[in-house]
C-alpha cells in the first residue's frame, strides 16, 4: 500500500501565507506583515496535523488491505469471485466465477458459437492467384476447438494468477449448439494449478493440450477410430453433474430478451470492462486546504486542536475579485504577481478524448535532477507537497484535471516547471482528438490566465506552458510562458526530453 505524500514546512508556510494574504493589496504593508506572522505561527501546526492525519489514513488503508489479502488467500468465496470476475471482464470469451469449495474454484465460460466463424479461408488457385477456399466441416470444427482451447487456457491461467489460494479450477464451457441452436455444455473438467503452469503455451497446437492435462475432462468433439477429430459437436450429458444440469434447466435461453440470460453472458460481462479513467479511484490522501484545517482546528477545544498549537485566527481576508482571465498567445510570457509565489491553481479542461496532466520540476536546462521530480498519475506529489495533482473529474461537457503549485516552496535547484499533457497511451489517439482544450492558471489574488494550445494531430504529448524563475528590477520573480509544442511519440518522448528514465 503506497504511503502518503511527503510534506514539508515550506509547503505548509506557502499554503498559510496564500490564505492569510488573500485580499490584501500590495500597499497594505502593515496588514501584510501581520498576515505573514500569522502564517509563520500557523504553518508548523498545520504541517503536523496533516502529517498525523495522513499517517492515520495510511495505517487504516494498510489494515484494510491486509484483511482483504487474508480473505483472498483464505479463499473467501465473495472475495475470490469478485477478484476473478474483475480479471475476466475484458476476456474475448467471457468467464464467470460462480463459487469456491475449499481451494477449488468453479467457473463457467461462454465460447463463441461455431456458426459465427467464417466458412471460408484464404487460399491460392492452381495458377497461384488469391482465392477463398471453403472450409471442410472437420477443418472448421478444428478451428473452433483450437479457439476454445486457447480461451480455456487463458481463463485458467488468469484465474490462478489473481487467486493465489486456489489450487484447481472446475471449468465448464457453454456454447450454442449448431444442430439445435440451444445452449449446451461442450467441455467440462478440473484443471490444477500445477498442470496448467507446467507446460509451454506458445504454439496454436498447444491449445489442444487442455484436453490432456485436465482431470475427468469431457469434450463435445471426440476422436474417431482412425484418430481424426469428429466433424460434429454433440452436447455433453450433464445428468451426472447436478449443478450444471440445474444451470441449464433454470436458464433462460432467449438472447436479447432484456433479462439476464446465459445466451447474453458474453455481452453482459464484456460491458463491464474496467476503465481506469472513467472511474478514478478515490483520493485517500487528499490534503486539506489551509482554510479547511483552520476552520476545524479553531472549532475544537485547545487540548484537542491538531498539533496542540492553537493560534488566534486573524481577521477573515476579503475574497479576491476574479477578473476575466487574460488570454495568452503561443510564446507569450509575463511576470506573475507576488501572490502567485504562494499558490497557483492549474486546470486543464478538454473533451473528445482522454488526456493526462503532468508536471516536470526541472533545472535551468529543462531536465529533472531525479525521477521524483516528475509528477504524474502514479506519482501525484513532489517537492514535499509543493507540486501536486488534485485529480480528474467530469464537469459536463468537459473533463477537468487540476493541480496545485507553490513556487515559493520549491527547492532552489528547481528553476522551471513544465505543465504538460499527454494522450492516454492505450487509446493510440493524438492531440488532434482533443476538443476545447484549454489551460487555466490562477492565483489567490484573483488574477488568472488562459491558453488554448493547438490540437496538433501529429503529436501525442505537449508542454502547454511553463513557469520559470527570473530577475526583474533586481528582484526574483516567477514568469509564465505559453508554449503548446509537443512530441509525436507521446509520453515517452515528453519524459525523455525532460530527463526522466522510461523503463
C-alpha positions as CSV (number, residue, x, y, z in Angstrom):
1,X,0.0,0.0,0.0
2,X,1.7,3.2,-1.1
3,X,2.4,5.7,1.7
4,X,1.1,9.3,1.8
5,X,2.9,12.2,0.1
6,X,5.8,13.7,1.9
7,X,5.0,17.2,3.1
8,X,7.4,20.0,4.2
9,X,7.4,23.1,6.2
10,X,8.0,25.2,3.1
11,X,4.8,23.9,1.6
12,X,2.8,24.5,4.8
13,X,4.1,28.1,5.0
14,X,3.2,28.7,1.4
15,X,-0.3,27.4,2.0
16,X,-0.7,29.5,5.1
17,X,0.6,32.7,3.5
18,X,-1.6,32.3,0.5
19,X,-4.6,32.1,2.8
20,X,-3.6,35.0,5.1
21,X,-2.5,37.3,2.3
22,X,-5.6,36.8,0.2
23,X,-7.4,40.0,-0.5
24,X,-4.6,42.3,0.9
25,X,-3.3,44.9,-1.5
26,X,0.4,45.3,-2.1
27,X,0.4,48.7,-0.3
28,X,-1.2,47.4,2.9
29,X,2.2,46.8,4.3
30,X,1.2,46.6,8.0
31,X,-1.6,44.1,7.3
32,X,0.6,42.0,5.0
33,X,3.4,41.9,7.6
34,X,0.8,40.8,10.3
35,X,-0.6,38.2,7.9
36,X,2.9,36.7,7.3
37,X,3.5,36.5,11.0
38,X,0.2,34.6,11.5
39,X,1.3,32.3,8.6
40,X,4.6,31.6,10.4
41,X,2.8,30.8,13.6
42,X,0.2,28.5,11.9
43,X,2.5,26.6,9.4
44,X,4.1,24.2,11.9
45,X,0.8,23.2,13.4
46,X,-0.8,22.8,10.0
47,X,2.1,20.6,8.8
48,X,2.0,18.4,12.0
49,X,-1.8,18.0,11.8
50,X,-1.7,16.9,8.1
51,X,1.2,14.5,8.6
52,X,-0.6,12.9,11.6
53,X,-3.9,12.7,9.7
54,X,-2.3,11.2,6.6
55,X,-0.3,8.7,8.7
56,X,-3.5,7.6,10.3
57,X,-5.2,7.2,6.9
58,X,-2.2,5.1,5.7
59,X,-2.5,2.8,8.8
60,X,-6.2,2.3,8.1
61,X,-5.6,1.5,4.4
62,X,-2.9,-1.0,5.3
63,X,-5.2,-2.7,7.8
64,X,-8.0,-2.9,5.2
65,X,-5.6,-4.2,2.6
66,X,-4.2,-6.8,5.0
67,X,-7.7,-8.0,5.8
68,X,-8.6,-8.2,2.1
69,X,-5.4,-10.1,1.3
70,X,-6.1,-12.6,4.1
71,X,-9.6,-13.2,2.7
72,X,-8.2,-13.8,-0.7
73,X,-5.5,-16.2,0.5
74,X,-8.1,-17.9,2.6
75,X,-10.4,-18.4,-0.4
76,X,-13.3,-16.4,0.9
77,X,-15.9,-17.0,-1.8
78,X,-17.2,-13.5,-2.2
79,X,-13.6,-12.0,-2.3
80,X,-12.3,-14.6,-4.8
81,X,-15.2,-14.4,-7.1
82,X,-15.1,-10.6,-7.2
83,X,-11.4,-10.6,-8.0
84,X,-11.6,-13.3,-10.6
85,X,-14.6,-11.8,-12.3
86,X,-12.9,-8.4,-12.5
87,X,-9.9,-10.1,-14.2
88,X,-12.2,-11.9,-16.6
89,X,-14.3,-8.9,-17.6
90,X,-12.1,-8.0,-20.6
91,X,-11.6,-11.5,-21.9
92,X,-12.7,-12.4,-25.5
93,X,-14.6,-15.4,-24.2
94,X,-16.5,-14.3,-21.1
95,X,-15.8,-16.2,-18.0
96,X,-17.7,-16.1,-14.7
97,X,-16.6,-17.4,-11.3
98,X,-19.6,-19.0,-9.7
99,X,-18.3,-20.5,-6.4
100,X,-15.4,-21.7,-4.3
101,X,-15.3,-25.0,-2.5
102,X,-12.2,-25.3,-0.3
103,X,-9.4,-24.4,-2.7
104,X,-11.3,-25.3,-5.9
105,X,-12.9,-22.5,-7.9
106,X,-15.9,-23.1,-10.2
107,X,-16.0,-21.2,-13.5
108,X,-18.5,-21.1,-16.4
109,X,-17.1,-19.9,-19.7
110,X,-19.1,-18.8,-22.8
111,X,-17.4,-19.9,-26.0
112,X,-18.0,-18.3,-29.4
113,X,-20.7,-20.2,-31.4
114,X,-19.2,-22.2,-34.2
115,X,-21.8,-20.7,-36.6
116,X,-20.3,-17.3,-36.0
117,X,-17.0,-18.4,-37.6
118,X,-16.4,-17.9,-41.4
119,X,-16.8,-21.0,-43.6
120,X,-14.1,-19.9,-46.0
121,X,-10.4,-19.2,-45.7
122,X,-7.7,-17.5,-47.9
123,X,-6.0,-19.8,-50.4
124,X,-4.4,-19.9,-53.8
125,X,-5.7,-21.3,-57.1
126,X,-3.5,-23.9,-59.1
127,X,-2.3,-20.9,-61.0
128,X,-1.2,-19.1,-57.9
129,X,-3.9,-16.5,-57.7
130,X,-5.5,-15.5,-54.3
131,X,-8.9,-17.0,-53.7
132,X,-11.3,-18.1,-50.9
133,X,-11.5,-21.8,-50.2
134,X,-14.5,-23.3,-48.5
135,X,-13.6,-25.0,-45.2
136,X,-14.5,-28.6,-44.7
137,X,-16.7,-29.3,-41.8
138,X,-13.9,-31.0,-40.0
139,X,-11.4,-28.1,-40.5
140,X,-14.0,-25.7,-39.2
141,X,-14.6,-27.8,-36.2
142,X,-10.8,-28.0,-35.5
143,X,-10.6,-24.2,-35.8
144,X,-13.4,-23.8,-33.3
145,X,-11.9,-26.3,-30.9
146,X,-8.4,-24.7,-31.1
147,X,-10.1,-21.3,-30.4
148,X,-11.9,-22.8,-27.4
149,X,-8.8,-24.4,-26.0
150,X,-6.9,-21.1,-26.2
151,X,-9.7,-19.4,-24.3
152,X,-9.9,-22.2,-21.7
153,X,-6.1,-22.0,-21.1
154,X,-6.2,-18.2,-20.9
155,X,-9.1,-18.3,-18.4
156,X,-7.4,-20.9,-16.2
157,X,-4.1,-19.0,-16.2
158,X,-5.8,-15.7,-15.3
159,X,-7.8,-17.3,-12.5
160,X,-4.7,-18.8,-11.0
161,X,-2.8,-15.5,-11.4
162,X,-5.3,-13.4,-9.4
163,X,-6.5,-16.0,-6.8
164,X,-3.3,-17.3,-5.2
165,X,-5.1,-19.6,-2.7
166,X,-6.9,-21.6,-5.5
167,X,-5.2,-24.9,-6.4
168,X,-7.7,-26.1,-9.0
169,X,-10.5,-24.9,-11.3
170,X,-13.6,-26.8,-12.2
171,X,-14.5,-25.2,-15.6
172,X,-17.5,-25.8,-17.8
173,X,-17.9,-24.3,-21.3
174,X,-21.2,-23.2,-22.8
175,X,-21.9,-22.5,-26.4
176,X,-24.9,-22.6,-28.8
177,X,-25.0,-26.0,-30.5
178,X,-25.2,-25.8,-34.3
179,X,-27.9,-28.5,-34.7
180,X,-30.4,-27.3,-32.2
181,X,-29.4,-23.7,-31.7
182,X,-29.9,-24.2,-28.0
183,X,-27.3,-23.6,-25.3
184,X,-25.4,-26.6,-24.1
185,X,-22.2,-27.6,-22.3
186,X,-19.4,-28.7,-24.6
187,X,-16.5,-29.1,-22.2
188,X,-16.1,-29.7,-18.5
189,X,-13.4,-30.9,-16.2
190,X,-10.9,-30.0,-13.5
191,X,-7.5,-28.4,-14.1
192,X,-4.9,-28.0,-11.4
193,X,-2.5,-25.1,-11.0
194,X,0.4,-27.4,-11.3
195,X,-0.8,-28.9,-14.6
196,X,-1.5,-25.6,-16.2
197,X,1.8,-24.0,-15.1
198,X,3.9,-27.0,-16.0
199,X,3.8,-26.9,-19.8
200,X,4.6,-24.4,-22.5
201,X,1.8,-22.5,-24.2
202,X,3.4,-21.0,-27.3
203,X,2.0,-22.5,-30.5
204,X,-1.6,-22.7,-31.7
205,X,-1.5,-26.5,-31.4
206,X,-0.6,-26.2,-27.7
207,X,-4.1,-25.0,-27.1
208,X,-5.4,-28.5,-27.7
209,X,-3.4,-29.9,-24.8
210,X,-6.0,-28.6,-22.4
211,X,-7.9,-31.9,-23.2
212,X,-4.9,-34.0,-21.9
213,X,-3.8,-32.2,-18.8
214,X,-7.2,-32.0,-17.0
215,X,-8.9,-34.4,-14.8
216,X,-12.2,-36.1,-15.8
217,X,-12.3,-33.9,-18.9
218,X,-15.3,-34.4,-21.2
219,X,-15.5,-32.7,-24.7
220,X,-18.2,-32.5,-27.3
221,X,-15.7,-33.0,-30.0
222,X,-14.3,-36.6,-30.0
223,X,-11.7,-38.6,-31.8
224,X,-12.8,-41.1,-34.4
225,X,-11.4,-44.7,-34.6
226,X,-9.0,-43.5,-37.3
227,X,-7.5,-40.9,-34.9
228,X,-9.1,-37.9,-36.6
229,X,-11.3,-35.4,-34.8
230,X,-15.1,-35.8,-35.4
231,X,-16.8,-33.2,-37.5
232,X,-19.8,-32.9,-35.3
233,X,-20.4,-31.2,-31.9
234,X,-22.6,-33.1,-29.6
235,X,-23.9,-31.7,-26.3
236,X,-22.4,-33.4,-23.2
237,X,-24.6,-35.4,-20.9
238,X,-24.8,-33.4,-17.7
239,X,-27.2,-35.6,-15.8
240,X,-24.4,-36.8,-13.5
241,X,-23.4,-33.3,-12.7
242,X,-26.5,-31.8,-10.9
243,X,-25.0,-28.3,-10.7
244,X,-24.6,-28.0,-14.5
245,X,-27.9,-29.6,-15.3
246,X,-29.7,-27.3,-12.9
247,X,-28.0,-24.3,-14.5
248,X,-29.3,-25.4,-17.9
249,X,-32.8,-26.3,-16.6
250,X,-33.3,-22.9,-15.0
251,X,-31.6,-20.7,-17.5
252,X,-33.4,-18.5,-19.9
253,X,-32.1,-19.2,-23.5
254,X,-33.6,-16.1,-25.1
255,X,-31.0,-13.7,-26.4
256,X,-31.9,-10.0,-26.4
257,X,-34.9,-10.5,-24.1
258,X,-33.8,-7.8,-21.7
259,X,-33.3,-10.2,-18.8
260,X,-30.0,-11.7,-17.7
261,X,-29.6,-14.8,-19.7
262,X,-26.9,-17.4,-20.4
263,X,-27.2,-16.6,-24.1
264,X,-26.1,-13.0,-23.4
265,X,-23.4,-13.9,-20.9
266,X,-20.5,-12.8,-23.1
267,X,-22.1,-9.5,-23.9
268,X,-23.2,-8.8,-20.3
269,X,-19.7,-9.4,-18.9
270,X,-17.9,-7.6,-21.8
271,X,-19.9,-4.5,-21.0
272,X,-18.2,-4.3,-17.6
273,X,-14.6,-3.9,-18.9
274,X,-12.6,-2.0,-16.2
275,X,-11.8,1.5,-17.3
276,X,-9.3,3.3,-15.0
277,X,-10.1,6.8,-16.4
278,X,-13.9,6.6,-16.4
279,X,-13.9,5.8,-12.7
280,X,-10.9,7.3,-11.0
281,X,-10.0,5.8,-7.6
282,X,-10.8,7.9,-4.5
283,X,-8.1,10.2,-3.3
284,X,-7.5,8.8,0.1
285,X,-4.5,11.2,0.6
286,X,-6.4,14.4,-0.2
287,X,-4.6,17.2,1.6
288,X,-6.9,19.6,3.4
289,X,-6.6,23.2,2.3
290,X,-5.3,25.5,5.0
291,X,-8.7,27.2,5.4
292,X,-10.4,23.8,6.0
293,X,-7.8,22.8,8.6
294,X,-8.0,26.2,10.4
295,X,-11.8,26.0,10.5
296,X,-11.7,22.5,12.0
297,X,-8.9,23.4,14.4
298,X,-10.5,26.5,15.8
299,X,-13.8,24.7,16.3
300,X,-12.1,22.3,18.8
301,X,-11.1,22.9,22.4
302,X,-7.4,23.9,22.7
303,X,-6.4,20.5,24.1
304,X,-7.9,18.7,21.1
305,X,-6.7,21.0,18.3
306,X,-4.4,19.4,15.7
307,X,-0.8,19.8,16.8
308,X,-1.9,21.2,20.2
309,X,-0.6,24.5,19.0
310,X,-3.7,26.7,18.7
311,X,-3.4,30.2,17.3
312,X,-5.8,33.1,17.3
313,X,-7.3,33.4,13.8
314,X,-6.7,36.8,12.2
315,X,-9.5,38.7,10.5
316,X,-11.1,36.9,7.7
317,X,-9.5,38.0,4.4
318,X,-11.6,39.7,1.8
319,X,-12.4,37.4,-1.1
320,X,-10.4,38.2,-4.1
321,X,-12.3,39.6,-7.1
322,X,-12.0,37.3,-10.0
323,X,-11.4,39.3,-13.1
324,X,-11.7,37.6,-16.5
325,X,-8.7,35.5,-17.4
326,X,-6.0,37.1,-19.6
327,X,-5.8,35.1,-22.8
328,X,-2.3,34.2,-23.8
329,X,-0.9,33.7,-27.3
330,X,1.6,31.0,-28.1
331,X,5.1,32.1,-27.0
332,X,3.7,35.0,-24.8
333,X,5.2,35.4,-21.4
334,X,4.5,37.6,-18.4
335,X,5.7,38.3,-14.9
336,X,3.5,36.7,-12.2
337,X,2.3,38.8,-9.2
338,X,3.8,38.1,-5.8
339,X,0.6,36.2,-4.7
340,X,1.4,33.5,-7.3
341,X,4.5,32.6,-5.4
342,X,2.4,31.3,-2.5
343,X,-0.1,29.3,-4.5
344,X,-1.2,28.7,-8.1
345,X,-4.2,26.7,-9.2
346,X,-3.8,24.9,-12.5
347,X,-6.7,23.4,-14.5
348,X,-6.6,21.6,-17.9
349,X,-10.1,21.2,-19.4
350,X,-10.8,19.2,-22.6
351,X,-13.3,17.0,-24.4
352,X,-13.3,14.5,-27.2
353,X,-10.7,12.1,-25.8
354,X,-8.8,11.3,-22.6
355,X,-5.6,13.0,-21.6
356,X,-3.4,13.3,-18.5
357,X,-1.8,16.3,-16.9
358,X,1.8,16.1,-15.9
359,X,4.4,18.4,-14.3
360,X,8.2,18.4,-14.7
361,X,10.2,20.2,-12.0
362,X,13.5,20.9,-13.7
363,X,16.8,22.7,-13.6
364,X,17.6,25.7,-15.8
365,X,18.4,23.3,-18.6
366,X,14.9,21.8,-18.5
367,X,15.8,18.4,-17.1
368,X,14.8,16.8,-13.8
369,X,17.5,16.1,-11.3
370,X,15.7,12.9,-10.2
371,X,12.7,10.9,-11.3
372,X,10.8,12.1,-8.2
373,X,10.5,15.5,-9.8
374,X,8.2,14.0,-12.4
375,X,4.6,14.5,-11.2
376,X,2.0,12.2,-13.0
377,X,-0.9,10.0,-12.1
378,X,1.3,7.3,-10.5
379,X,3.3,9.9,-8.5
380,X,0.9,12.8,-7.9
381,X,3.0,14.8,-5.4
382,X,6.6,16.1,-5.4
383,X,8.9,18.6,-3.6
384,X,7.3,17.8,-0.2
385,X,3.9,18.9,-1.4
386,X,4.9,22.0,-3.3
387,X,3.6,20.4,-6.6
388,X,0.5,18.2,-6.5
389,X,-2.0,16.8,-8.9
390,X,-5.5,17.1,-7.5
391,X,-7.3,14.6,-9.7
392,X,-9.5,14.4,-12.7
393,X,-13.3,14.8,-12.8
394,X,-16.1,15.3,-15.2
395,X,-17.7,18.7,-15.4
396,X,-20.1,18.5,-18.3
397,X,-19.4,18.9,-21.1
398,X,-15.7,18.8,-20.3
399,X,-13.2,16.7,-18.3
400,X,-11.1,18.8,-16.0
401,X,-7.8,17.8,-14.3
402,X,-6.4,20.1,-11.7
403,X,-3.0,20.7,-10.0
404,X,-1.7,23.0,-7.3
405,X,1.8,24.6,-7.2
406,X,3.6,26.6,-4.6
407,X,6.6,28.2,-6.3
408,X,7.9,29.7,-3.0
409,X,8.1,26.2,-1.5
410,X,10.1,24.7,-4.4
411,X,13.7,23.8,-3.7
412,X,16.2,26.3,-5.1
413,X,17.6,23.9,-7.7
414,X,14.2,23.8,-9.4
415,X,14.3,26.6,-11.9
416,X,11.4,25.6,-14.2
417,X,8.1,23.9,-14.0
418,X,6.8,22.4,-17.3
419,X,3.0,22.0,-17.4
420,X,2.4,19.2,-19.9
421,X,-0.4,16.9,-21.2
422,X,-0.2,13.5,-22.9
423,X,-2.9,11.4,-24.6
424,X,-4.0,8.2,-23.0
425,X,-1.3,5.7,-24.2
426,X,-3.8,2.9,-24.6
427,X,-6.1,4.9,-26.9
428,X,-3.5,5.4,-29.7
429,X,-5.1,8.8,-30.3
430,X,-3.2,12.1,-31.0
431,X,-3.8,15.6,-29.6
432,X,-5.9,16.2,-32.7
433,X,-8.7,14.2,-31.0
434,X,-9.0,16.8,-28.2
435,X,-11.8,19.3,-28.4
436,X,-12.0,22.6,-26.5
437,X,-8.6,22.0,-24.8
438,X,-7.6,24.9,-22.6
439,X,-5.2,25.6,-19.7
440,X,-6.4,27.9,-16.9
441,X,-3.9,29.2,-14.3
442,X,-4.9,31.4,-11.4
443,X,-3.6,32.7,-8.1
444,X,-5.1,33.8,-4.8
445,X,-5.3,37.5,-5.8
446,X,-7.9,36.6,-8.4
447,X,-5.5,37.1,-11.4
448,X,-5.9,34.4,-14.0
449,X,-4.6,33.5,-17.4
450,X,-5.8,31.0,-20.0
451,X,-4.2,29.5,-23.1
452,X,-5.7,27.3,-25.8
453,X,-2.9,25.1,-27.2
454,X,-3.0,23.9,-30.8
455,X,-4.6,20.4,-31.0
456,X,-2.0,19.1,-33.5
457,X,-2.9,15.7,-35.0
458,X,0.8,14.9,-35.4
459,X,1.7,14.9,-31.7
460,X,0.6,12.8,-28.7
461,X,2.1,14.9,-25.8
462,X,2.9,18.5,-25.4
463,X,4.2,21.2,-23.0
464,X,1.3,23.5,-22.7
465,X,3.0,26.2,-20.6
466,X,6.0,26.6,-18.3
467,X,6.8,28.6,-15.2
468,X,10.4,29.7,-14.6
469,X,12.5,31.8,-12.3
470,X,13.6,35.3,-13.5
471,X,15.0,38.5,-12.1
472,X,13.2,41.8,-12.7
473,X,14.3,45.1,-11.3
474,X,16.9,43.2,-9.2
475,X,14.1,41.1,-7.5
476,X,13.5,37.4,-8.0
477,X,10.2,36.7,-9.7
478,X,8.4,33.9,-11.5
479,X,7.3,34.2,-15.1
480,X,4.6,32.2,-17.1
481,X,5.1,31.3,-20.7
482,X,2.5,29.8,-23.1
483,X,4.2,27.1,-25.2
484,X,2.0,24.5,-26.9
485,X,4.7,22.4,-28.5
486,X,4.9,18.6,-28.5
487,X,6.2,15.1,-29.3
488,X,5.0,12.6,-31.8
489,X,6.0,9.6,-29.7
490,X,3.8,10.8,-26.7
491,X,4.7,10.4,-23.1
492,X,7.9,8.5,-23.8
493,X,9.3,11.4,-25.8
494,X,8.0,14.0,-23.5
495,X,9.6,12.3,-20.4
496,X,12.9,11.7,-22.1
497,X,13.2,15.3,-23.2
498,X,12.9,16.3,-19.6
499,X,15.5,13.7,-18.3
500,X,13.1,11.1,-17.0
501,X,14.2,7.5,-17.4
502,X,11.3,5.5,-19.1
503,X,11.5,1.8,-18.3
